[in-house]
Amino acid sequence: MQGHAPFAETPIGVVTHYWSHLGVAGVHLNAPLDVGDRIHILGHTSDVEQVVHSIEIDHRTTPHAEPNADVGIAVGDHVREHDTVYRMIELADMGADEVTM
């Protein structure tokens, strides 16, 4: 059995809304986000880890979102308002000066 690489997590936003019929979280970002980034959404009863497969701003698909953007992200499980969104970065991909846990 293969082990998982250790990750560092950096907070990048907060869930502002969840549309259960679409499986989409509205997120206000305080850091950039790209399609392909691995995220962790964590709250009192939420704990979802996934890769970002799509980002929408104003109903338009985009590969990148800047800080202060309000975006829609398809999520694999129920999340809730006020959940924190973290970017997960493999420690092996980080420089020594970037490592914070």
Secondary structure, DSSP 8 states (H G I E B T S, - for coil): ------EEEEEEEEEEEEETTTTEEEEEESS-EETT-EEEEE-SS-EEEEE---EEETTEEESEE-TT-EEEEE-SS---TT-EEEEEEEGGGS-GGG---
